[in-house]
Amino acid sequence: GNRKVATVDAGFGLGEALVSGLVNPDVFKVRDGEVVARTIAAKQRAVEALPGGGTREMAIDAEQQEQPALTDAQAVHLVDLGRRLEAHFGRPQDIEWCLADDGFHIVQSRPITTLFPIPETGDEANHVYVSVGHQQMMTDPMKPLGLSMWQLTAMVPMHEAGGRLFVDVTRRLASPASRAAMLDVMGRGDPLIRDALETVLDREDFIPSFPDEAPAGPPARAVSAPIETDPAVVTELIERSREAVATLRRDIRTKTGPALFDFLLDAFEEHKRALGDPVNIQAIMAGMEATWWLNDHLEEWLGEKSAADTLTLSAPGNVTSEMGLELLDVADVIRPHPEVIRFLQGVENEDFLDELAKLPGGAEARDAIEGYLERYGMRCVGEIDITRPRWSERPSSLVPVILDNVRNFEPGAAQRRFEQGRQAALQKEQDVLERLRALPDGEEKAGEAKRMIDRVRTFIGYREYPKYGIVSRYFVYKQALLEEAERLVRDGLLRDREDVFHLTFQEFHDAVRRHQVDDRLIERRKDTFRLSETLTPPRVLTSDGEAVTGAYRRDDVPDGALVGLPVSAGTIEGRARVILDMADADLEAGDILVTPFTDPSWSPLFVGISGLVTEVGGLMTHGAVIAREYGLPAVVGVEQATRLIRDGQRIRVHGTDGYIELLP
């Protein structure tokens, strides 16, 4: 994907021999007007044209087989022609050519659609970008309104490419001090990103080194000021967030037209102020740092890996794990009513709740589902994209999970699971402290560990709440914006209210202010989005267009095992269910979920599985946090897991050591 390097494939005779795979081509790589690499193949055969029409294969003389098909000068000249075509068409090209009578002829030129786009910067400097989607566990493309809303509410500048968002980390990597902090955080969260960044840094001429200085924006890793280990801190933060959402919901009701957009711009600033509140950041970091401290020190002192995974089971105040458990409570309401179950098995539209209430037990079932939606209906798969349908907008998406819970669990499962986790954490704490006291300086070590255990259980649950607050605000924003879109539809300016999803926030604002919508722009954006859906975003991308892939670089796993990041301890063997869309989930108790990524909306599925494997994720991303909360062995960041693991195949997940065995 490196846009500064052009590749030339060449062989003798007609191009048919190369296209059909009859021969391997010579390969020239050209950069800045010179050949930087070449591979000369043994070209034993060629295809030539017959005078009367048609073609035939012919043998190449032995002395000519390993001669280059082009000189370096010819390869460079050919690339110059290609660059002119690229400039003419405005995008990278795949060009077919021929050389006849010492002259090049262009046969065909077509756009390369598989290259991931490069963020636009407006300068010629080198840049390194890190994917936001891999941090947020949502690598699908986002529509323009979703992209622009996330950019407007984010704490750092973000750049769009291929329907995804990226953060430019060049400046942080150029400064030795901030570089070390960034690599430390990335190494703990996603080793593949760290390794990719180190690969770029090894090219000493790509990123210039600057003196240590504070770069613009928040530091790569916020340094937490001391904060008391006091549950009241978390209680106050949650209450403050709830009050802010209630105030937003109240104040936005009277805003329409251009005034709505002005109001939202102010709301976005308040949104960012809340996220940047020092106490909020300290509370988040306190839980994460206590987790790291416990894992590092207990492995050093006791030789035990990932001890914090058990110590954080059923931690109080984790809104995402509560969301999964509360759907078990909904299933408890539905389970005694066979007619309700049969009705839900046939649900095909979104107005089923009114019909449900007419059945025996249906009113109670409806109230239970609506109560759940009142608390969690703002969530959905890919929830960082405001344009995605929320559970409140598409409640049928929850029905398969509810029915799985009805089938796979006994009444009262939610309370039992939570209490089992709490007891396991308590027993683990007692065991750890007892073993520490038996060591030299044991009382001191046990005292330190006890303080950190109390700290992690106080704060780690809050790690999930800021995202809940963000998504709660997003749903309020979305409802107001859709009402504005409805006005454009009623005025005949828009065919469908969701067409505004293909406008940026500013373009939507302009359309309302000018009372004019650019239909052609919307159609072009729809085409662009469809193209973006075919692209796979890289974890790390350079301004040259190179998608830099990291590696785990491990030699301590069995042959044939799939390597990933261990995020939740334990080993489990079971049936793999490869699920690409939560709506298609059909899980049995004990299944192992294998999926590209999971954001908080997948949490209701976690109560019924025995293990988790994802292609994307890190130590503190949502899937990892909830896997630990539920005690599920989990390995994330497993490249191409959904392709390499077959649906229904038996696998063994090693959540402590970070690999998956494929079983016969």
Protein Blocks (a to p, Z undefined) as FASTA:
>chain_A
ZZkbccddddehjfklmmnomaccdddddeehiafbdcddddfbccdddfkgpjdddddd
fklmmgcfbdfklmmmmmmmmmmmmmmnopacddddddeehiacdfbdcddfkbccddde
hiabdcddddfklmnopabccdfklmmmmmmmpcbdcddeehiacddfklmmmpmklmmm
mmmmmmmmmmmlmmmmmmmmmmmmlpccddddddedjdfbdcdddddddfklmmmmmmmm
mmmmmmmmmmmmmpgcjllmmmmmmmmmmmmmmmmpmklmmmmmmmmmmmmmmmmmmmmm
nopghklmmmmgoiehiaklmmmmmmmmmmmmmmmmmklmmmmmmgcbfklmmmmmmpgh
klmmmmmmmmmmmmmmmgcehklpmkbccfklmmmlmmmmmmmmmmmpcehklmmmmmmm
mmmmmmmmmmmmmmmmmpghklmmmmmmmmmmmmmmmmmmmmmmmmmmmmmmmmmmmmmm
mmmmmmmmmnopafbfklmmmpcfklmmmmmmnopacfklmmmmmmmmmmmmmpccdfbd
cfkopacdddekiakbcehiacdddfbgcdddddddddfbfklgccdehiacddfbdcfk
lmmmmmmmcbdcdfbdcfklmklmmmmmnopacdehiahklmmpcghiacdddfknopac
ddZZ
